[in-house]
């Protein structure tokens, strides 16, 4: 079962990486459609390009096992911002919510230590150590 979980975790990680790298590449390369989307949010081409670089950095950190949790937290924060931006501009939030859900599912599979920190087992009270 551990082998299956590991494979599923990496397949989901790869799927996330492919989607986000494609998105980041469009932002960085100045794709006209991407720039129009950014402009509709009130973002300049430079800011939109910076967002693409942040996406790539977050994905790289997410894929590298030692920094995977940090990358996951950055991706979750990034998509929280995307959801807020979509809500502000009355756009569908389905895509960013779906990506964020897949990121969390992947984290649950790949990082059991994160899951243990979130859902503390037993009757222990919240301990800051």
C-alpha positions as CSV (number, residue, x, y, z in Angstrom):
1,X,0.0,0.0,0.0
2,X,2.9,2.4,0.7
3,X,4.2,1.9,-2.8
4,X,0.8,2.8,-4.3
5,X,0.5,5.9,-2.1
6,X,4.0,7.0,-3.1
7,X,3.2,6.5,-6.8
8,X,-0.1,8.4,-6.5
9,X,1.6,11.2,-4.6
10,X,4.2,11.7,-7.3
11,X,1.7,11.4,-10.1
12,X,-0.4,14.1,-8.5
13,X,2.7,16.2,-7.9
14,X,3.7,15.8,-11.5
15,X,0.2,16.8,-12.7
16,X,0.3,19.9,-10.4
17,X,3.8,20.8,-11.7
18,X,2.7,20.5,-15.4
19,X,-0.3,22.7,-15.0
20,X,1.5,25.3,-13.0
21,X,4.6,25.4,-15.1
22,X,2.4,25.9,-18.2
23,X,0.6,28.7,-16.5
24,X,3.9,30.3,-15.3
25,X,5.5,30.0,-18.8
26,X,2.5,31.9,-20.3
27,X,2.9,34.6,-17.7
28,X,6.7,34.9,-18.1
29,X,6.7,34.7,-21.9
30,X,4.2,37.5,-22.2
31,X,1.5,35.4,-23.9
32,X,-1.2,37.8,-25.1
33,X,-4.1,35.8,-23.6
34,X,-2.3,35.6,-20.2
35,X,-1.5,39.4,-20.3
36,X,-5.1,40.2,-21.0
37,X,-6.1,38.1,-18.0
38,X,-3.6,39.9,-15.9
39,X,-4.8,43.3,-17.2
40,X,-8.4,42.3,-16.3
41,X,-7.2,41.9,-12.7
42,X,-5.4,45.3,-12.9
43,X,-1.9,43.7,-13.0
44,X,0.9,45.0,-15.2
45,X,2.9,42.7,-17.5
46,X,5.9,43.0,-15.1
47,X,3.8,42.0,-12.1
48,X,2.2,39.1,-14.0
49,X,5.7,37.9,-15.0
50,X,6.8,38.1,-11.4
51,X,3.8,35.9,-10.4
52,X,4.9,33.4,-13.0
53,X,8.4,33.3,-11.4
54,X,6.8,32.8,-8.0
55,X,4.8,29.9,-9.4
56,X,7.9,28.2,-10.8
57,X,9.8,28.7,-7.5
58,X,7.0,27.3,-5.5
59,X,6.6,24.3,-7.8
60,X,10.4,23.5,-7.6
61,X,10.3,23.7,-3.8
62,X,7.1,21.5,-3.8
63,X,8.8,18.8,-5.9
64,X,12.0,18.6,-4.0
65,X,11.3,16.4,-1.0
66,X,13.2,18.3,1.6
67,X,11.4,21.6,0.8
68,X,8.1,20.0,-0.2
69,X,6.1,21.3,2.7
70,X,7.4,24.8,2.2
71,X,6.6,24.6,-1.5
72,X,3.1,23.3,-0.6
73,X,2.5,26.2,1.8
74,X,3.6,28.7,-0.9
75,X,1.3,27.0,-3.5
76,X,-1.7,27.0,-1.1
77,X,-1.1,30.7,-0.3
78,X,-0.8,31.5,-4.0
79,X,-4.1,29.8,-4.8
80,X,-5.7,31.5,-1.8
81,X,-4.8,34.7,-3.5
82,X,-6.1,33.5,-6.8
83,X,-9.4,32.5,-5.3
84,X,-9.7,35.9,-3.6
85,X,-8.9,37.6,-6.9
86,X,-11.5,35.6,-8.8
87,X,-14.1,36.4,-6.2
88,X,-13.3,40.1,-6.3
89,X,-13.7,40.1,-10.1
90,X,-16.8,37.9,-10.1
91,X,-15.1,35.1,-12.0
92,X,-15.6,31.3,-11.4
93,X,-13.5,30.0,-8.6
94,X,-13.9,26.4,-9.6
95,X,-10.4,26.0,-11.2
96,X,-8.3,27.5,-8.4
97,X,-10.3,25.7,-5.8
98,X,-9.9,22.4,-7.6
99,X,-6.1,22.9,-7.9
100,X,-5.9,23.9,-4.2
101,X,-7.8,20.7,-3.3
102,X,-5.5,18.6,-5.4
103,X,-2.5,20.2,-3.7
104,X,-3.9,19.4,-0.2
105,X,-4.7,15.8,-1.3
106,X,-1.2,15.4,-2.6
107,X,0.2,16.8,0.7
108,X,-1.8,14.3,2.7
109,X,-0.3,11.5,0.6
110,X,3.3,12.8,0.3
111,X,3.8,14.4,3.7
112,X,2.5,12.2,6.5
113,X,4.3,14.4,9.1
114,X,2.3,17.4,8.0
115,X,-0.9,15.4,8.4
116,X,0.2,14.3,11.9
117,X,0.8,18.0,12.9
118,X,-2.6,19.1,11.6
119,X,-4.6,16.2,13.1
120,X,-3.0,15.4,16.4
121,X,-4.0,12.0,17.6
122,X,-4.9,11.2,21.1
123,X,-6.1,13.5,23.9
124,X,-3.1,15.8,23.9
125,X,-3.8,19.5,24.2
126,X,-2.3,22.0,21.8
127,X,1.4,22.0,22.6
128,X,3.6,24.7,21.1
129,X,6.7,22.5,21.2
